[in-house]
Amino acid sequence: MHHAGGECPLCRAKPRGSDNDMQTAVKEIEHCWIPMTDGTRLSARLWLPQTQGNHPTPAIIEYIPYRKRDMVRLRDERNHPVFARHGYACIRVDMRGSGDSEGLMADMYSPEEISDGLGVIQWIAEQDWCNGKVGMMGTSWGGTSSLQMASLRPDPLKAIIAVCATDNRFNDDIHHMGGCLLTDTLEWGATLPAILASPPDPETVGPNWREMWQERLDRSTFPLENWIRHETRDAYWRHGSVSENVEDISCPMLLVGGWVDRYSNTVMNLLSRSNNPSWGIVGPWGHHYPDAAAPGPGINFQAEALRWWDRWLCGRQNGIEEEPRLRVWRQEYVPPQNKILERPGSWIAENQWPSPNVTPRTYLLGSGSLNDSAEDDREKTAFVPNSLRTGSASGDTGYFGRDGGLPLDQREDDALSLVFDTVPLESPIDILGHAVVNVTLEVDQPVAALVVRLNDVAPDGTSSRVSFGICNLSLDQDGAKDNGLKPDTPRTVEIQFPNTAYRFGKGHRIRLAFSSSYWPLIWPTPKLARMTLYPGQTRLSLPCRQTDSPESAVILHTDPESETPSPKARIEGAPLTRWSQHDVMSNSIASGWHQPFTRIAFDEITVEYAFETKAQHQITLDDPNSACSEFEHKLQFTRSGSVIEMISTARLQSSVSDYHVFGRLEIRENDALVCEREWDPVISRKHS
């Protein structure tokens, strides 16, 4: 093993930032085995810089279950070859039970997965091409894994970059929000089994690929059952959530998020609690690396990452410590639409977070109004509508760039909600952070949900959702246990909205909208609750940022990455379509979307990878227990004329007392059925 103080010779080159930077040739290794302590081998793809004298270099790891051979091959090639040309050994590892790795994966973030991650870090640090210094990065699962590894403090791990990651698996992930079940968890519930049932590549792992594949199929699992069964923030969700032990992270963190991503809270939440060197960037994009931003504008992620690695893996004094701790895209109004290419706004920065430039401003609720002073008697009440139609303009929980995935014009949902507006603003109001609503209300059911939306109403009446909060009224503030909700008894709850940065423009109105359902984004409660709100005892607190705050310099690479090679693939696919219908005779509504097969052909490795997804939601408007959501996800792999297809389905229905979950996994090889698995658990509804 090379001494941890070993220095990468390329890191002594001149500062980066131009196309003339010192670069090196790269040796690419398509497949390498990494042994684990139990004998299981994980498959890795390597990019090794060929330095003068073959000096050992720092290493960068990305550790995820998304197949390096094909599924995210194009994404990997946007990042790792660039870093390798600048002197970093790059390693993309398939997790146990995925891609070309051996073993089995039963669920996300298992103790075995985390232990493997530590083993991977140690193995890499001990290779003769590594100088003992390791960085870790990733987006989504990979970003969360990077946070988990950092909290365990393996000695070789010197810095991480966590993109679109979660620090709180219960409150800030795709499964639950505010203690309510998100229907988008079904999409992931259909997708993950298909990924894990996919075969290893014979060209990579050799002739025993079929035995490896058969073991996966024989022991395949249905993780969606766990995600629904655990209705509260219990030990299942606390495991792997670094919000439980932020203080254990000591290495520097670069945290990157997007405002329309479900995981957007992580950056500012961790910055506010971290004592180690940490910086945050939040842009207008969704669940992506920010060089592929949707909506834009994006940033040159590779350039930002290289500066980060240079500082913390090579020790270069490049000024990072003097830069603002938080840089965010302050969004401005744009008419709601199916897809936004560029979000209006500007970059702003704060030297610290929380910031002294942000102070709370309180709005009190009057007769349909938001004011600085109360108008209504404290005992006056207002009815919160309980229409199951509310939510038709909600968009998807987490935005992946799909047409129609962003929230649309909120006017239809507003008409089915209890709303309170300010007068048209005389001057802009900027917010940065999380808004808070303290609500006094009563309900006539032991289980009920409250949804509160913060909207920007333009002078023409168009209503655009800025943020929203959800609260399962039967759970405590943390979602950890039953709070003993008593029907028809007034109580006060606090709803904290996700972090955001937004400018309400002059002449616009700020709107607060209350409802007791939000279909199809959240699963409806067992019974329609009659909810009564006390406006005179309810208030909104906005985190207002001084519009005349002295701006810190925002140093971000926003130019495209000129080094990123052209894709080595042919991509074909039809656009996504969305649909909705209202059957007046049956008093029911249905909606859904379909992403037809997208095919990616890799001529270099003679593999074609394809995927297709369908979603459908339906409900009868007077019966919350008629709700039904179903997702179907297909994966196809074609090699030498042979086609292997995974078809995975997840469906959810419910009664007053139970969730009825259905899962089906069908595997075909050249259209012949190879394997078929079904799951149909009935799960007691205790809190939702």
TAQUIUR-V132903 format. One line per field, one symbol per residue. psi: psi as a letter, one per 20 degrees, with the letter a starting at -180 (. if undefined). A space follows every 10 residues. Layout:
psi: ???
This chain:
psi: pqpijqpphh ijrqqririj qprrqpppoh pppoprhjiq pqpqpqoppn qpjlqqrrqp pporjoohhg gkggghihfh hghhhjjppp popprpjqcj qraqphrqkq hgggggghhg gggghiqiip jippqqrrqd ghgghggggh iilphioiqq ooplrqiohg hlaigqpkjq pphihhghhh gghggiiqqq phhgiaijhh ggghggghkq rmhhgghhhn irmahghhpj oihhlhiipi qqpopprqhj qhjihgghgh hiipiropqq ppaircmrqi ilporaqarn hggggggghg gihijpnjjg hiqqhppqoo qrpppprhpp gppqaqprqp iqpqpiipqq pppqpbnjqp riqqhqqhiq rqpoqkpihp ihjhaqgppj jqpjiqpapj hghhhjroqp qrrpphqqpp qobpqppopp rqrjqipqqp pppoqoorhj ippppgrqqq poiirrhijh rpjlppqkpp qpqpppqqqr pqoprpirqp pppprjrmpj gqpqrhqoqo ppqnhikqqp opnpppijpp pqpooqoiqq oiipqqplqp pqqqqqqqqq qoohgilqqq raroorpppo pnhhjlpppq qqpqqppqqp ijnhjiqppp qpppqppppl ipppppoppp qprrahiqpo qpqppppqol ipphqpqqql qpppohj.
